[in-house]
Amino acid sequence: MNDFLFIIRFYRMIRCNLMEIRQLRYFLDIAQTEHLTQSAQNLFVTPSTLSHGLRQLEDELGVKLFDRLGRGLKLSQAGVAFRVYAGRALQEIEVGRMALTEMASLQSGTLTVGVIPTFLNTLVPATVAAFSAAYPKMHVVVRDLRADPIEELLLAGQLDVGIAFHPTEREEIETEPLFEERMLLVVGPGHPLARRKTLAMKTLADVPLALLTRSFATRRLIDDAFREAGATPSIRVEMESVESLLAACRSGVLASIVPERAAEQAGDLHSITLVSPQPVRRAGVLWRKGASRSAAAQEFVALLRPAVRNGR
C-alpha cells in the first residue's frame, strides 16, 4: 500500500475511534521485543489476547504489520512506517492526559468568570487575588457583564461560572444562592435628606433621582419597588454605572438608589434604608445546567463564599 494512503487511513481510523489505545500499545511492544510471548509478559496479558488484538489492528488497517519468522515476528515495511505514527499518537495522548491532570490540580488552564459590575468592584477583586496567590499557574479572566449576557455566555460555553442574580428565569441555568443585599438611597452630605435614616419608597416621588438605565436588572428591581409602593419616581438622570451615580450624588442635588455594598464603599455619602417595600436583590452563582464544573471554577466559588461572609 502507498505510504501516503496508509497514513491517511490511519488518521481516519483514529478520528472515527475504530482503533483502541490498547491495540497501539500491543503493537509498539511487539515491535520492540519481536516476540509475542515476551510482549504478553510485559503487558500482563495472555499471548492469545495479544495475538487477537494484533490481528484486529491489522484487519482495521488492511495491512500486515509483521512478517512471521518461525516463532518470532519482524516488522513489515508497513509496520515500520506505522510504528512512527503509532508512537507519536500515544505520545500525544499521554501529553493530553498530563494536561488534564494539571488542569484538575489547577497547575494550568484558564478560568473565565462573568460578573455583574457592582460585584466586580466589591467582592471579586479579593477573591481573584486569593485564587491567583493559591494557584499562580492559572490564568484568570474576569469579564464585566450585565446579568443577561452572563446567562447567554454561560449557555454558549464561553464562561466557566457567573456571578449575578438568583434565581434566574432560564431553565438551562442552575443557580446557587450567594447572599442578599439591600438597595439603599444614597445622598450627598448637603442633601435635604442627609439626616434621614429610613424612608418609605412612596416618599421619593418628588426626589430628583439618578438611576441605572432600564437595561440593568437592578433598575428593573427598583422600578418594581416603586410600582408596589404606588409611586412614580422623578428620574432626572440615567447612567451606565453605579460609580457614576455615586459621583453624581456628591453634588448634593441628586439622590440615587444603589446596592448596599457599593454604598458602603462611598464613605463620604449618606445611606438611607428604604422600606415599604424594602428593595432587596439576591446574588447567586450561575452554572450551565448539566455541564461539568471545572475544578478551577469550583475552587474560585469556594474562595468567594468566605469573602461574602466577611463583607469584602
PLY file of the C-alpha trace (Angstrom):
ply
format ascii 1.0
element vertex 312
property float x
property float y
property float z
element edge 311
property int vertex1
property int vertex2
end_header
0.00 0.00 0.00
1.22 3.50 -0.81
2.67 5.05 2.40
0.68 8.26 1.95
-2.64 6.41 1.59
-1.70 4.21 4.54
-1.09 7.24 6.78
-4.33 8.90 5.67
-6.26 5.76 6.51
-4.59 5.56 9.90
-5.63 9.09 10.87
-9.17 8.50 9.64
-9.40 5.46 11.87
-8.15 7.44 14.86
-10.81 10.10 14.25
-13.55 7.51 13.89
-12.48 5.77 17.15
-12.06 2.43 15.34
-8.62 1.94 16.82
-8.18 1.32 20.52
-5.27 2.69 22.52
-4.53 -0.78 23.85
-4.00 -2.05 20.29
-1.38 0.63 19.72
0.34 -0.34 22.96
0.30 -4.02 21.89
1.78 -3.17 18.52
4.57 -0.97 19.89
5.66 -3.51 22.49
5.75 -6.34 19.95
7.73 -4.09 17.61
10.26 -3.72 20.43
10.52 -7.38 21.52
9.71 -9.05 18.19
8.27 -11.87 20.27
4.61 -12.47 21.19
5.23 -14.31 24.46
7.70 -11.74 25.76
5.34 -8.86 24.97
2.44 -10.72 26.59
4.50 -10.88 29.80
5.42 -7.21 29.53
1.79 -6.19 29.06
0.32 -8.65 31.61
-1.99 -10.27 29.07
-2.16 -13.76 27.61
-0.45 -14.46 24.28
-3.83 -15.27 22.76
-5.24 -11.88 23.86
-2.22 -10.13 22.41
-2.41 -12.08 19.16
-6.13 -11.30 18.83
-5.54 -7.60 19.41
-2.79 -7.52 16.81
-4.99 -9.27 14.25
-7.78 -6.74 14.91
-5.36 -3.89 14.34
-4.08 -5.38 11.10
-7.63 -6.03 9.90
-8.64 -2.45 10.61
-5.59 -1.06 8.83
-5.85 -3.52 5.96
-2.15 -4.39 6.05
0.19 -6.87 7.70
2.31 -5.09 10.29
4.63 -8.06 10.95
6.22 -10.83 8.97
6.10 -14.13 10.81
9.55 -15.72 11.04
9.26 -19.04 12.90
8.27 -18.14 16.46
9.44 -14.59 16.07
8.00 -11.51 14.41
9.64 -8.89 12.24
8.16 -5.53 11.30
6.93 -5.39 7.75
7.52 -2.37 5.56
4.05 -1.11 6.55
4.82 -1.86 10.21
7.99 0.23 10.09
6.01 3.18 8.71
3.16 2.68 11.16
5.47 2.46 14.18
6.43 6.12 13.84
2.84 7.33 13.81
1.59 4.94 16.49
4.34 6.11 18.83
3.53 9.71 18.07
-0.19 9.12 18.68
0.42 7.53 22.09
2.81 10.32 22.99
0.17 12.93 22.18
-2.41 11.01 24.19
-0.04 10.93 27.17
0.64 14.67 26.83
-3.13 15.26 26.75
-3.58 13.09 29.83
-0.92 15.06 31.67
-2.54 18.34 30.63
-5.88 17.17 32.02
-4.18 16.12 35.26
-2.56 19.54 35.56
-5.89 21.25 34.92
-7.59 19.11 37.56
-4.85 20.05 40.05
-5.06 23.71 38.94
-1.49 23.72 37.64
-2.52 25.08 34.24
-5.51 26.34 32.29
-7.77 29.37 32.12
-10.71 30.30 34.33
-13.25 32.68 32.81
-15.76 34.32 35.15
-18.64 36.63 34.24
-19.52 39.15 36.96
-22.08 41.96 37.14
-20.42 45.38 37.63
-21.14 46.05 41.29
-19.84 42.65 42.36
-16.77 43.17 40.19
-15.90 46.27 42.18
-16.70 44.89 45.64
-16.46 41.13 46.15
-14.47 39.75 43.27
-11.07 41.53 43.50
-10.20 39.96 46.85
-11.27 36.52 45.59
-9.26 36.89 42.39
-6.20 37.86 44.41
-6.61 34.89 46.76
-7.16 32.47 43.87
-4.14 33.79 41.97
-1.94 33.52 45.05
-3.05 29.92 45.65
-2.79 28.85 42.00
-0.19 31.05 40.29
-0.11 28.92 37.13
-3.79 29.50 36.39
-4.80 32.33 34.06
-7.92 34.17 35.28
-10.17 36.23 33.02
-12.93 38.23 34.73
-15.50 39.78 32.42
-17.57 42.81 33.43
-21.05 41.92 32.16
-24.70 42.51 32.85
-26.92 39.69 34.03
-28.45 38.75 30.66
-25.12 38.47 28.79
-23.71 36.38 31.63
-26.51 33.85 31.16
-26.14 33.87 27.39
-22.37 33.33 27.51
-22.74 30.55 30.07
-25.12 28.75 27.73
-22.70 29.31 24.85
-19.91 27.71 26.88
-17.84 30.91 26.91
-17.88 31.30 30.71
-16.95 28.76 33.36
-19.12 30.39 36.02
-21.20 33.53 36.50
-21.85 35.79 39.50
-25.16 37.57 39.02
-28.73 37.38 40.29
-30.54 34.49 41.95
-32.72 32.92 40.80
-32.81 33.24 37.01
-35.78 32.68 34.72
-33.87 30.39 32.35
-34.34 26.68 32.91
-30.94 25.97 31.35
-29.19 27.94 34.10
-28.65 26.50 37.56
-28.14 28.96 40.42
-26.81 28.70 43.95
-27.72 31.47 46.42
-24.77 33.60 47.48
-26.15 36.48 49.56
-28.92 39.07 49.84
-28.26 42.78 49.51
-30.48 45.73 50.32
-30.85 48.65 47.93
-30.18 51.94 49.74
-30.91 55.57 48.97
-27.63 57.48 48.75
-27.30 61.28 49.06
-24.51 63.80 49.47
-23.85 65.44 52.87
-25.59 68.66 51.77
-28.75 66.95 50.51
-32.06 67.77 52.31
-32.48 64.09 53.19
-28.97 63.62 54.53
-30.12 63.35 58.15
-32.79 60.71 57.50
-32.11 57.09 58.44
-35.21 55.49 56.95
-37.59 56.45 54.14
-40.66 54.83 52.62
-40.43 54.30 48.86
-43.51 56.42 48.19
-41.87 59.48 49.77
-39.29 59.52 46.96
-41.84 60.52 44.32
-40.64 64.14 44.31
-36.94 63.49 44.98
-34.70 64.07 41.92
-33.06 60.70 41.24
-30.13 59.40 39.23
-30.60 55.72 38.42
-29.17 52.99 36.24
-30.75 52.58 32.81
-33.57 50.10 32.32
-31.23 47.64 30.64
-29.93 46.72 34.12
-31.70 44.06 36.19
-31.07 46.21 39.28
-33.02 49.09 37.73
-35.91 46.77 36.96
-35.91 45.72 40.62
-36.11 49.39 41.68
-38.96 50.06 39.24
-40.88 47.11 40.68
-40.46 48.53 44.19
-41.85 51.90 43.10
-44.82 50.21 41.44
-45.50 48.21 44.61
-45.39 51.44 46.62
-47.79 53.12 44.18
-45.31 55.90 43.40
-43.83 57.33 40.21
-40.18 58.32 40.67
-38.74 61.62 39.47
-35.83 60.36 37.40
-33.60 63.19 36.24
-30.53 61.21 35.18
-29.87 57.69 33.90
-26.32 56.35 33.83
-24.48 53.15 32.94
-22.54 52.51 36.14
-23.05 52.67 39.89
-19.76 54.55 40.29
-21.10 57.33 38.06
-24.31 57.50 40.09
-22.35 57.88 43.31
-20.26 60.64 41.78
-23.42 62.45 40.66
-24.78 62.34 44.22
-21.78 64.22 45.58
-23.16 67.45 44.12
-25.87 67.38 46.80
-28.69 67.83 44.26
-29.35 64.26 43.16
-30.06 61.11 45.12
-29.61 57.56 43.90
-30.60 54.01 44.82
-27.63 51.67 44.80
-26.66 48.26 46.22
-25.62 48.22 49.87
-22.06 47.06 49.22
-21.48 49.84 46.74
-22.92 52.39 49.18
-20.56 51.17 51.91
-17.58 51.96 49.72
-18.70 55.57 49.32
-17.88 56.73 52.82
-18.41 60.43 52.04
-22.07 59.83 51.11
-25.02 59.24 53.42
-27.01 55.98 53.11
-30.70 55.71 53.95
-32.66 52.50 54.44
-35.71 52.14 52.18
-38.90 50.48 53.38
-42.48 49.80 52.27
-41.27 47.89 50.36
-37.61 47.33 51.02
-35.95 46.51 47.68
-33.59 43.56 48.04
-31.58 41.87 45.34
-30.33 38.32 45.66
-26.94 37.32 44.30
-26.10 33.85 43.14
-23.54 31.66 41.47
-24.66 30.69 37.98
-23.77 27.44 36.20
-24.88 25.96 32.92
-27.21 23.14 33.90
-25.91 19.70 33.07
-22.41 20.93 32.17
-19.34 19.72 34.01
-17.92 22.19 36.52
-14.20 22.71 36.24
-12.05 22.29 39.34
-10.88 25.88 38.89
-14.42 27.28 38.87
-15.41 25.28 41.93
-12.34 26.43 43.83
-12.98 30.06 42.84
-16.53 29.85 44.21
-15.22 28.18 47.38
-12.93 31.17 47.92
-15.71 33.63 47.08
-18.08 32.46 49.80
-15.84 33.46 52.75
-15.29 36.85 51.09
-19.06 37.30 51.02
-19.39 36.37 54.68
-16.61 38.77 55.63
-18.28 41.56 53.69
-15.32 42.17 51.36
0 1
1 2
2 3
3 4
4 5
5 6
6 7
7 8
8 9
9 10
10 11
11 12
12 13
13 14
14 15
15 16
16 17
17 18
18 19
19 20
20 21
21 22
22 23
23 24
24 25
25 26
26 27
27 28
28 29
29 30
30 31
31 32
32 33
33 34
34 35
35 36
36 37
37 38
38 39
39 40
40 41
41 42
42 43
43 44
44 45
45 46
46 47
47 48
48 49
49 50
50 51
51 52
52 53
53 54
54 55
55 56
56 57
57 58
58 59
59 60
60 61
61 62
62 63
63 64
64 65
65 66
66 67
67 68
68 69
69 70
70 71
71 72
72 73
73 74
74 75
75 76
76 77
77 78
78 79
79 80
80 81
81 82
82 83
83 84
84 85
85 86
86 87
87 88
88 89
89 90
90 91
91 92
92 93
93 94
94 95
95 96
96 97
97 98
98 99
99 100
100 101
101 102
102 103
103 104
104 105
105 106
106 107
107 108
108 109
109 110
110 111
111 112
112 113
113 114
114 115
115 116
116 117
117 118
118 119
119 120
120 121
121 122
122 123
123 124
124 125
125 126
126 127
127 128
128 129
129 130
130 131
131 132
132 133
133 134
134 135
135 136
136 137
137 138
138 139
139 140
140 141
141 142
142 143
143 144
144 145
145 146
146 147
147 148
148 149
149 150
150 151
151 152
152 153
153 154
154 155
155 156
156 157
157 158
158 159
159 160
160 161
161 162
162 163
163 164
164 165
165 166
166 167
167 168
168 169
169 170
170 171
171 172
172 173
173 174
174 175
175 176
176 177
177 178
178 179
179 180
180 181
181 182
182 183
183 184
184 185
185 186
186 187
187 188
188 189
189 190
190 191
191 192
192 193
193 194
194 195
195 196
196 197
197 198
198 199
199 200
200 201
201 202
202 203
203 204
204 205
205 206
206 207
207 208
208 209
209 210
210 211
211 212
212 213
213 214
214 215
215 216
216 217
217 218
218 219
219 220
220 221
221 222
222 223
223 224
224 225
225 226
226 227
227 228
228 229
229 230
230 231
231 232
232 233
233 234
234 235
235 236
236 237
237 238
238 239
239 240
240 241
241 242
242 243
243 244
244 245
245 246
246 247
247 248
248 249
249 250
250 251
251 252
252 253
253 254
254 255
255 256
256 257
257 258
258 259
259 260
260 261
261 262
262 263
263 264
264 265
265 266
266 267
267 268
268 269
269 270
270 271
271 272
272 273
273 274
274 275
275 276
276 277
277 278
278 279
279 280
280 281
281 282
282 283
283 284
284 285
285 286
286 287
287 288
288 289
289 290
290 291
291 292
292 293
293 294
294 295
295 296
296 297
297 298
298 299
299 300
300 301
301 302
302 303
303 304
304 305
305 306
306 307
307 308
308 309
309 310
310 311
